[in-house]
Amino acid sequence: MEVITDKLKSISFDETENQRMISQMVRDFGNKEIRPNIMTWDESQEFPVQLFKKMGRLGLMGVLVPEEFGGAGFGYLEYITAIVELSRLDGSIGLSMAAHNSLCTNHILLFGSLEQKKKYLPKLSSGEFIGAWGLTEPNTGSDAGNMRTVAIKDGDHYIINGAKNFITHGKSGDAVVVIVRTGEVGDSHGMTAFLIDKGTPGFTAGKKENKLGMRASETAELIFSDCRVHKSQIIGKEGDGFVQALKVLDGGRISIAALSLGIALGAFDAALKYSQERHQFNQPISSFQGISFKLADMATKIEAAKLLTFRAGDLKNKGENVTRESAMAKLFASEVAVEVANDAVQIFGGYGYTKDFPVEKFYRDAKLCTIGEGTSEIQKLVISRTILK
């Protein structure tokens, strides 16, 4: 407990000028480019690639990437702010932006060679390239140590065979970081990260998932059939892939916490507005204690999720270990997103169950936050292990 208290002392709760600038920029962009298309993209499950190229021109595709590699050069507080504002409008767009930044791009930024950074980061940061990241397999979700996708060394090359699934941008990704097994099953140092270009022979996209929510964020399989990759495409050293992935996921969990926070805020905004406009018994329904208390609970949970999320971001900026803090933020914020979205639908009543109002989409989108990048149960496992050390 003393460790947590000490870390809390280091946090500034003042919003920076950069954060205010990013919030306004994303809101203006979102109202023009995203809001009019939300339900069209959702119904058709269209991944709007051109939107992300426009986002690249705003610096949203390389938020954490230093300017020398073509990025915006911001830190985690600005990054969280951008995800929150995007997700407040459309969780699908927030999810894809987060996956591109925190998984593929961040993996290269953290562990790539100088040559790999110079080659890929400018294209990823500008939106010219869409990034994907592959760890999960059909039979190994959280049990990544038993992955079956294998790379066999063949001179200066590796031959990769296997498949990954539930991969964001699995079809549209131009650059993919994929973690495969190069050693024994279950060996945490028997997995290696490779950086593979779209169009590499033997590397194809498979089935695109038909999902409950986050439908404008593409999710698909990656299939490797005798895919020949040069050793220069290894990120870091052979055998370091799983250890790298765990560190990448620490930052990824902050992204999902921010995504959850944005969805919760979007649902709350809609419910609050509706409760003040909807009249029953000659008064707005917000005047009824049943509704006002529900709004109070929603607002309090959101504020707590916000504090946990920005606290994790602040510690990440300082270069501290955030395994516990990011897991706490992700666990709490994702569960809050589901609860707030559920309450928002309840406040809307029958209208909340229709696609004419926004809360049914927040309700559908929110659930993924408790599953992606480690389920709530896995977060509890991570947290309990850190506090029981």
MARKE-630139 format. One line per field, with one value per residue (C-alpha): residue number from 0; residue in one letter; y, z, x. Coordinates in Angstrom, 3 decimals. Layout:
// residues N
n = c(NUM	...)
res = c(a	...)
north = c(Y	...)
up = c(Z	...)
east = c(X	...)
***
This chain:
// residues 389
n = c(0	1	2	3	4	5	6	7	8	9	10	11	12	13	14	15	16	17	18	19	20	21	22	23	24	25	26	27	28	29	30	31	32	33	34	35	36	37	38	39	40	41	42	43	44	45	46	47	48	49	50	51	52	53	54	55	56	57	58	59	60	61	62	63	64	65	66	67	68	69	70	71	72	73	74	75	76	77	78	79	80	81	82	83	84	85	86	87	88	89	90	91	92	93	94	95	96	97	98	99	100	101	102	103	104	105	106	107	108	109	110	111	112	113	114	115	116	117	118	119	120	121	122	123	124	125	126	127	128	129	130	131	132	133	134	135	136	137	138	139	140	141	142	143	144	145	146	147	148	149	150	151	152	153	154	155	156	157	158	159	160	161	162	163	164	165	166	167	168	169	170	171	172	173	174	175	176	177	178	179	180	181	182	183	184	185	186	187	188	189	190	191	192	193	194	195	196	197	198	199	200	201	202	203	204	205	206	207	208	209	210	211	212	213	214	215	216	217	218	219	220	221	222	223	224	225	226	227	228	229	230	231	232	233	234	235	236	237	238	239	240	241	242	243	244	245	246	247	248	249	250	251	252	253	254	255	256	257	258	259	260	261	262	263	264	265	266	267	268	269	270	271	272	273	274	275	276	277	278	279	280	281	282	283	284	285	286	287	288	289	290	291	292	293	294	295	296	297	298	299	300	301	302	303	304	305	306	307	308	309	310	311	312	313	314	315	316	317	318	319	320	321	322	323	324	325	326	327	328	329	330	331	332	333	334	335	336	337	338	339	340	341	342	343	344	345	346	347	348	349	350	351	352	353	354	355	356	357	358	359	360	361	362	363	364	365	366	367	368	369	370	371	372	373	374	375	376	377	378	379	380	381	382	383	384	385	386	387	388)
res = c(m	e	v	i	t	d	k	l	k	s	i	s	f	d	e	t	e	n	q	r	m	i	s	q	m	v	r	d	f	g	n	k	e	i	r	p	n	i	m	t	w	d	e	s	q	e	f	p	v	q	l	f	k	k	m	g	r	l	g	l	m	g	v	l	v	p	e	e	f	g	g	a	g	f	g	y	l	e	y	i	t	a	i	v	e	l	s	r	l	d	g	s	i	g	l	s	m	a	a	h	n	s	l	c	t	n	h	i	l	l	f	g	s	l	e	q	k	k	k	y	l	p	k	l	s	s	g	e	f	i	g	a	w	g	l	t	e	p	n	t	g	s	d	a	g	n	m	r	t	v	a	i	k	d	g	d	h	y	i	i	n	g	a	k	n	f	i	t	h	g	k	s	g	d	a	v	v	v	i	v	r	t	g	e	v	g	d	s	h	g	m	t	a	f	l	i	d	k	g	t	p	g	f	t	a	g	k	k	e	n	k	l	g	m	r	a	s	e	t	a	e	l	i	f	s	d	c	r	v	h	k	s	q	i	i	g	k	e	g	d	g	f	v	q	a	l	k	v	l	d	g	g	r	i	s	i	a	a	l	s	l	g	i	a	l	g	a	f	d	a	a	l	k	y	s	q	e	r	h	q	f	n	q	p	i	s	s	f	q	g	i	s	f	k	l	a	d	m	a	t	k	i	e	a	a	k	l	l	t	f	r	a	g	d	l	k	n	k	g	e	n	v	t	r	e	s	a	m	a	k	l	f	a	s	e	v	a	v	e	v	a	n	d	a	v	q	i	f	g	g	y	g	y	t	k	d	f	p	v	e	k	f	y	r	d	a	k	l	c	t	i	g	e	g	t	s	e	i	q	k	l	v	i	s	r	t	i	l	k)
north = c(0.000	2.364	1.876	2.857	5.902	7.073	6.830	8.782	11.723	12.154	12.782	16.169	16.317	19.523	19.161	20.428	22.823	19.964	17.856	20.692	21.246	17.544	17.275	20.149	18.939	15.425	16.723	19.016	16.252	13.675	15.832	16.371	13.043	10.408	11.347	11.390	7.887	6.009	3.838	3.353	1.902	-0.116	-1.676	-2.514	-3.432	-1.161	-0.382	3.228	3.141	6.635	8.072	6.742	8.287	11.631	10.912	10.337	13.878	15.094	13.120	10.605	7.543	8.180	9.951	8.384	8.262	10.839	13.591	12.258	9.229	11.262	11.070	13.638	13.122	13.248	11.225	8.972	11.725	13.200	9.704	8.795	12.074	11.350	7.831	9.050	11.732	9.352	6.625	9.111	9.263	5.768	2.975	1.240	4.166	4.511	0.795	0.780	3.924	2.392	-0.967	0.732	2.984	0.873	-2.563	-2.579	0.889	0.826	-2.626	-1.316	1.883	0.006	-2.920	-2.367	-1.707	1.772	0.526	-0.902	2.327	4.457	2.211	1.661	4.349	7.308	5.330	4.127	7.600	9.260	6.717	5.527	2.154	0.564	-1.545	-4.942	-7.062	-10.819	-12.851	-14.670	-18.009	-20.085	-22.425	-20.135	-16.890	-15.963	-19.161	-17.674	-19.940	-22.844	-21.102	-23.348	-20.885	-21.882	-20.374	-22.842	-21.465	-22.054	-20.378	-16.604	-17.052	-18.462	-20.462	-19.594	-21.832	-21.393	-18.919	-16.024	-14.890	-11.940	-9.650	-5.986	-4.937	-8.530	-7.840	-4.174	-4.127	-3.112	-3.948	-6.738	-7.573	-11.248	-13.318	-16.949	-19.917	-20.502	-22.733	-25.270	-25.105	-23.269	-21.663	-17.922	-17.396	-19.640	-17.022	-14.387	-11.232	-10.779	-7.689	-8.779	-6.757	-7.265	-9.215	-11.362	-14.772	-17.294	-14.613	-14.029	-12.794	-15.227	-14.921	-11.517	-11.799	-10.802	-9.110	-7.933	-4.528	-2.548	-3.436	-0.708	-1.969	-4.828	-8.155	-11.062	-14.097	-14.119	-17.257	-18.346	-21.115	-21.647	-17.884	-17.156	-14.227	-12.935	-12.784	-8.994	-8.919	-10.172	-7.452	-7.504	-10.919	-14.421	-15.668	-12.221	-12.012	-13.025	-10.821	-7.925	-8.682	-8.488	-5.031	-3.899	-5.130	-2.992	0.061	-1.604	-1.997	1.752	2.155	-0.123	1.718	4.965	3.318	2.165	5.619	7.208	4.761	5.319	9.099	8.846	6.743	9.046	12.184	10.722	9.514	12.819	14.831	12.501	12.506	16.296	16.345	13.397	14.368	12.066	13.185	16.785	16.868	15.756	12.218	13.507	14.959	11.478	10.025	6.678	8.385	11.063	8.495	6.325	9.320	10.034	6.455	6.607	9.906	8.682	5.452	7.358	9.769	6.868	5.170	8.435	8.771	5.199	5.577	8.884	7.692	4.713	7.057	9.402	6.554	5.248	8.700	8.560	5.236	3.313	-0.262	-0.063	-3.744	-3.492	0.021	-0.618	-3.845	-2.037	0.751	-1.664	-3.903	-1.113	1.127	-1.726	-2.976	0.615	1.028	-1.995	-0.815	2.762	1.693	-0.697	2.065	4.438	1.990	1.672	5.463	5.623	2.843	1.354	3.946	2.761	-0.590	0.957	2.028	5.490	6.460	6.068	4.114	0.693	0.954	2.026	-0.985	-3.372	-1.814	-1.737	-5.501	-6.012	-3.823	-6.527	-9.129	-7.578	-7.427	-9.698	-10.511	-9.057	-12.380	-12.171	-8.608	-9.871	-12.578	-9.987	-7.669	-10.422	-11.691	-8.228	-7.614	-11.116	-11.022)
up = c(0.000	0.716	-2.843	-4.275	-2.009	-2.996	-6.678	-6.174	-4.780	-8.114	-10.205	-11.474	-12.148	-14.178	-17.853	-20.016	-22.911	-25.250	-23.894	-24.367	-27.903	-28.768	-27.252	-29.356	-32.499	-32.183	-31.407	-34.443	-36.668	-35.248	-35.688	-39.333	-40.389	-37.967	-36.544	-39.902	-40.769	-37.471	-38.184	-41.879	-40.953	-38.110	-40.253	-43.147	-40.944	-43.128	-41.890	-43.098	-44.203	-45.703	-42.358	-40.736	-43.440	-42.564	-38.893	-39.811	-41.140	-37.730	-35.913	-34.427	-35.959	-34.353	-31.127	-29.111	-31.941	-31.690	-34.297	-35.736	-36.983	-38.265	-35.169	-32.992	-30.134	-27.371	-24.150	-22.646	-21.219	-24.684	-26.120	-23.580	-24.297	-28.042	-27.549	-25.075	-27.447	-30.431	-28.396	-26.985	-30.545	-31.871	-29.979	-33.239	-34.348	-30.903	-30.855	-34.262	-33.468	-30.146	-31.667	-34.418	-31.962	-28.860	-30.372	-33.811	-33.842	-30.193	-30.510	-33.269	-31.335	-28.166	-29.587	-33.285	-34.749	-35.992	-39.566	-38.794	-37.080	-40.009	-42.516	-40.796	-38.199	-40.621	-42.757	-39.730	-38.178	-41.354	-41.889	-45.145	-43.422	-41.170	-38.422	-37.074	-34.199	-33.836	-30.651	-30.185	-31.906	-32.367	-29.507	-27.392	-26.164	-22.780	-22.900	-25.354	-24.160	-26.003	-29.369	-32.406	-35.071	-35.644	-37.370	-38.455	-39.243	-42.782	-43.297	-43.133	-43.320	-41.223	-42.568	-40.717	-40.590	-38.549	-37.935	-35.696	-35.047	-33.607	-35.164	-35.511	-39.132	-40.108	-43.707	-44.086	-42.148	-44.260	-41.579	-39.076	-35.932	-35.223	-32.298	-33.212	-31.594	-32.355	-29.342	-27.136	-26.231	-22.936	-22.957	-22.362	-24.207	-27.084	-28.970	-31.431	-32.905	-36.682	-38.695	-41.904	-44.868	-46.472	-49.692	-48.449	-50.197	-47.895	-45.740	-46.291	-44.446	-43.532	-42.243	-41.171	-37.967	-37.870	-34.466	-31.895	-31.538	-32.670	-36.146	-37.997	-36.516	-38.694	-36.982	-39.029	-39.194	-40.277	-42.114	-42.678	-45.146	-45.726	-45.332	-45.855	-43.813	-43.627	-40.231	-40.597	-39.974	-36.405	-33.843	-31.173	-30.593	-31.288	-28.195	-26.863	-28.492	-25.553	-23.070	-25.526	-25.927	-22.178	-22.056	-25.078	-23.424	-20.343	-22.565	-24.496	-21.335	-20.771	-24.302	-23.554	-20.294	-22.311	-24.884	-22.067	-20.506	-23.824	-24.384	-20.839	-21.322	-24.640	-23.120	-20.108	-22.277	-24.245	-21.141	-19.307	-22.278	-22.819	-19.131	-19.229	-22.465	-21.867	-19.863	-17.965	-15.562	-16.693	-15.608	-16.972	-15.949	-14.491	-11.656	-10.501	-7.832	-9.625	-12.617	-10.810	-8.498	-11.490	-13.141	-9.917	-9.809	-13.470	-13.052	-9.959	-11.606	-14.678	-12.533	-10.702	-14.020	-15.309	-12.289	-12.602	-16.340	-16.210	-13.174	-15.199	-18.083	-15.792	-14.423	-17.946	-18.942	-16.027	-17.222	-14.186	-14.168	-14.769	-14.951	-11.905	-12.559	-16.206	-15.278	-12.559	-14.947	-17.688	-15.331	-13.638	-16.650	-18.871	-16.292	-15.754	-19.501	-19.518	-16.411	-17.619	-21.103	-19.551	-17.313	-20.279	-22.206	-19.112	-18.862	-22.512	-21.933	-25.100	-27.258	-25.886	-27.548	-31.002	-33.467	-33.726	-30.527	-29.778	-26.529	-28.027	-29.940	-26.837	-25.118	-27.849	-28.151	-24.419	-23.904	-25.930	-23.483	-20.801	-23.229	-25.555	-24.531	-21.579	-20.036	-16.709	-15.143	-16.539	-15.208	-11.735	-12.093	-13.058	-10.194	-7.579	-8.600	-8.253	-4.806	-3.527	-4.560)
east = c(0.000	2.896	4.148	0.764	0.550	4.027	3.145	-0.043	1.948	3.716	0.616	-0.516	-4.243	-4.074	-4.970	-2.115	-2.393	-1.464	-4.313	-6.811	-5.543	-5.821	-9.308	-10.596	-8.845	-10.279	-13.766	-13.744	-12.386	-14.794	-17.888	-16.995	-15.496	-16.839	-20.241	-22.111	-20.822	-21.026	-24.049	-23.207	-19.813	-21.348	-24.086	-21.753	-18.749	-16.637	-13.151	-12.711	-9.073	-9.197	-10.310	-7.147	-4.996	-6.609	-5.950	-2.320	-2.112	-3.314	-0.606	-3.043	-1.372	2.011	1.126	3.956	6.511	9.343	9.377	12.641	10.679	7.745	5.550	3.831	6.288	3.687	3.443	0.808	-1.398	-1.912	-2.314	-5.019	-6.794	-6.905	-8.291	-10.914	-12.203	-12.352	-14.073	-16.552	-17.886	-17.190	-15.467	-14.530	-12.397	-10.839	-10.026	-8.334	-6.355	-5.254	-4.260	-2.255	-0.409	0.064	0.668	2.281	3.839	4.853	6.451	8.703	9.404	10.368	12.323	13.010	16.447	17.314	16.889	13.440	12.388	13.538	11.783	8.439	7.707	7.343	4.882	2.914	2.866	1.602	-1.168	0.405	0.724	-1.902	-0.332	-1.379	-0.054	-0.479	-0.219	-3.551	-4.174	-7.349	-6.450	-4.277	-5.768	-4.353	-2.262	0.217	3.036	1.405	1.215	1.402	2.560	6.180	9.215	11.905	15.351	16.614	19.994	19.473	15.702	12.854	9.916	6.707	3.624	0.467	-2.342	-3.315	-6.866	-8.800	-6.188	-7.143	-6.439	-5.711	-6.778	-5.872	-2.606	0.392	2.968	2.389	4.323	3.735	5.011	5.737	7.414	11.091	11.810	10.066	6.375	5.873	9.325	8.894	12.186	11.159	9.130	10.310	8.758	8.907	8.003	6.279	5.050	1.663	2.086	4.967	4.598	2.958	1.345	-2.376	-5.433	-8.170	-11.706	-12.985	-15.020	-18.700	-18.886	-21.403	-19.756	-16.706	-17.911	-16.007	-12.747	-11.538	-10.791	-9.452	-7.177	-3.538	-2.446	1.165	1.897	5.633	6.110	9.796	11.123	14.706	16.405	16.638	12.876	13.332	12.549	15.230	16.753	15.486	13.671	12.741	9.304	7.132	8.985	8.619	4.914	4.296	5.888	3.889	0.696	1.403	0.978	-1.824	-3.872	-3.662	-5.037	-7.990	-8.617	-8.745	-11.012	-13.313	-13.313	-14.290	-17.153	-18.420	-18.301	-20.128	-22.898	-23.132	-23.285	-26.175	-28.037	-27.622	-28.907	-31.845	-32.808	-33.114	-35.119	-37.442	-40.555	-42.867	-45.593	-44.927	-41.296	-37.909	-37.071	-33.766	-35.832	-36.821	-34.563	-34.339	-32.743	-30.719	-29.114	-28.273	-26.586	-24.685	-23.359	-22.373	-20.507	-18.663	-17.523	-16.334	-14.325	-12.659	-11.845	-10.390	-8.108	-6.826	-6.237	-4.364	-2.411	-1.153	-0.313	1.573	3.682	4.301	5.573	8.013	9.389	8.178	6.918	3.155	2.214	-0.059	-1.322	-2.199	-3.982	-5.950	-6.917	-7.927	-9.901	-11.817	-12.420	-13.613	-16.094	-17.289	-17.833	-20.132	-22.017	-22.442	-23.540	-26.057	-27.438	-27.605	-29.786	-32.005	-32.401	-33.441	-35.978	-37.417	-35.674	-32.342	-32.941	-33.262	-30.582	-32.108	-30.284	-26.562	-26.572	-27.288	-24.007	-22.072	-23.662	-22.484	-19.026	-18.306	-18.210	-15.052	-13.154	-13.488	-12.062	-9.463	-5.777	-6.478	-9.852	-10.959	-10.047	-6.504	-6.171	-7.098	-4.465	-1.830	-2.821	-2.917	0.513	2.048	0.592	1.420	5.087)
***
